[in-house]
């Protein structure tokens, strides 16, 4: 089974249409597609993007921009231009269908847990331990990454967005029985002191690795590790590649693959410039 994960559309209808067309051409019209939040915010077409997801029965989780649209108390944590865009976005959602889009957003959850072909999967916007706000990126402290993995428990792979930068964290683990054997051998050889190991968790962390997908030209085969996969952004990439980004998961082969898709960004920028007062400022976010 193929599952497509996309994130951070940010009201960019042109990019969303291009990404959806691309993935359906590759994986078929009935491919399962899930969005990891921030459908709205910044871009000129929040209503149209939500409508397209609804019409195509594409499930999504709430991102921080949806959270702020539903509760403007959160605006204090946003930069001024982002806060203004959220207020404008809320006006668009309130004026279309008598505000029913806000009810549509309220019906969504912060995370989805699902199992495909034996893979326990977590889908959320920001991080396994904080679904909406925490940023996990290449500069994140090791403790934050470790905390994210610890919160996953029996989850094999978590898909996230939020940073707009594709990135993979993997954690290699081994069974406690193997760790116990190794430790007992060290004790017998006098390399370490004997101590009570009761209460040790079921698994032992070996290492955490980062993979930058721009260096990943082939499918990544999921082995006996845990993964946190950032799917990048469809509408507003921030990894020096303007093309829309999404991830495909083959649940049978246990492989993931990143795709980049061209779209006419000038259409989006010109629509933004037509928005009174602040449209030109927002257009800079989407400019090449």
C-alpha positions, 0 to 999 in steps of 0.5 A: 500500500502506498501512502502519501504524506504532505504538509505545510500547504499554507494557502498555496493552491497552485502548489497543492494542485501540482503535488496532488496531480503528481502523486496520483499520476505516480501512485494511482487515483485511489492512493491514500493521502494525509496532510500534516497541518498548516493548510492555511496561513501566509498564502492567498487561497486558504478556502480553496485549499481546504475545499480541495482537501475536503472534496478529495477526502484527504484527512489532515491534522491541525497545525499551529496556523489552524490553532491560531485561526481558531484561538487568536490568543496564540497570535502573540507567539507569531511574528507580526507578518504571520499574525496579520496573515492569520487574521486575514485568513480567519476573515476569509474562512468566516466570510465563506459558507457563513464560517462553516470552515471554522467548524470544519477545522474544529472537527480535526485532531492534533494527531492521528495514530494508524497501522499499515501493514504492521507499521505503527505510524504517528501523524502530527504537525510539529513533534511526537511529544508536542503536536503543534508547536515544537520545532525539530530541525537539524539545530535541535538539541540532542535532548529534544530529539531524544525526548521526541523518540521517548514519547513514541513508545511503540510507534515505528515511524512518526511523520511531521512537518512544521519546519518546512525543511525535509529531514529524517531522524533515526534511532537505532535500538537493540533488545534488552536481552542483547544489552544484558548479555553484552553488559554481563560479558563486560562485568565478567571481564571486569570492564565495568562494575556490577550493579542492579539493572532492575527497572531498565526499559525494554529497549536500549538506545544505541545512537540517533542519526540525521539524514538530509533528504536532499542527499537521498536519491533513492528510497530509504529502506526502513530497518529495525529503527525508529524514525521521525520523518519531516515531510518538508512543505508543499506550499512554502519550502525553506530548504533552498528548493522552491519546488513542492515537497512530499513523501511517499510511504510504501507500507509493504516494502517498508520504504519512503521516498521524497518527491519534488514537484515544479509549479508556477510560483508566479501565480501564487505571488501575483495573487498575494500582491493583490491583497491590500496592505500586506500582500506585497510583504507576504509575497516575499515569503514565496518569491524565488 
